[in-house]
Amino acid sequence: MQETEDKTQGAGCRVRGTEKKGRGTVAVMAVVAVMVAAMACNAPTPTPSASPTPFVAPTFTPTPTPPAPPTPTPPPPTATPQEPAANIVIDFETWGTWRRGDQPNGTFEQSNEQVYGGQFAGRLAYHFPTPGNDFVVFVHPAPIPGTPDRIHAWVYGDGAGHFFNLWIRDAEGEIWQVPLGRVEHTGWRQMEGRIETGQEWPWDHISGPSNGAVDYPIEFYAVVLDDGEDTFVGDGVIFVDEITVP
C-alpha cells in the first residue's frame, strides 16, 4: 500500500512539475510576445523608396533664326505735274474746206500717209520755183477757245529748214503771223509759237487795222510755209497734225 501511494504521489509530483513547466513556457512566450510587440512598436517606419524618375530623352530645340528686318516701303512716287489738257483747234479728222492763197506754190490735202493722232493728217506738198521769196498759204478759219498765249502743231518735217507759221485773226479783224520755227527736223515734232506782239520777224502783222495788240477772242486762220532761204528752188512734203492751244 505504501509503495503504491508513493508512486501515486510521485506521479502527482510529476504532474505538478509538468504543470509548472507548462506555465513557465507560457510565461516565457508571453514575455517574448511582449518584447516582439515592443520591438515592432519601436521599429522605424520604413520610408517608401522613391519611384525611379523615368528617363526622358532630351528634346532638340532649334536655334531660333532672327526674323529678317522688314523691307522699308518706298515712298510713293511724286506725281509729275502735268500740263493741262490741250484744246484741239484742228485735228484734221474732219477735213472741211481749205482755200489756197494767191501763191500757187503747193497743195494741202487730207492724208493717212503719216499720222500723229487719229487717222488723218494734213499733207502739205510745196513747190518753190524761184530764187526769190516763195511761200504758200492755206486758209481754214476755226475758233480758238479762251485767251491762249501759245499755239502748237505737230509737224512731220523733211529737214529742209523752211519757216512754218500759223496765221490767227483777232476780234478786231487783224491777221497776225505766229512763227513756230524752222522745219529743220525729220519725223514728228511738236512746234510752238508765242502769241505775243513785239517779236522779231517772222512774227508779223499781215493785214487789218493795226492797233498794236492781239484782241481776244481770236481764231485760227491759216497754215503757211515760207522758204528758209530765198535762193531755195525745189519741192518737198511735210505733214501737219493736231493744232492745239493750252
Secondary structure, DSSP 4 states (H G I P E B T S, - for coil): -HHHHHHHHHHHHHHHHHHHHHHHHHHHHHHHHHHHHHHHHHSPPPPPPPPPPPP-PPPP-PPPPPPPPPPPPPPPPPPPPPPPPPEEEE-SSS----EE-S---EEEEEESSS-SSSS-EEEEEEEE-SSS--EEEEEEEEE--S--SEEEEEEEEESS-EEEEEEEE-TTS-EEEEEEEEE--EEEEEEEEE--TTPPTTSEEEES---SS-PSS-EEEEEEEE-SSTT--EEEEEEEEEEEE-
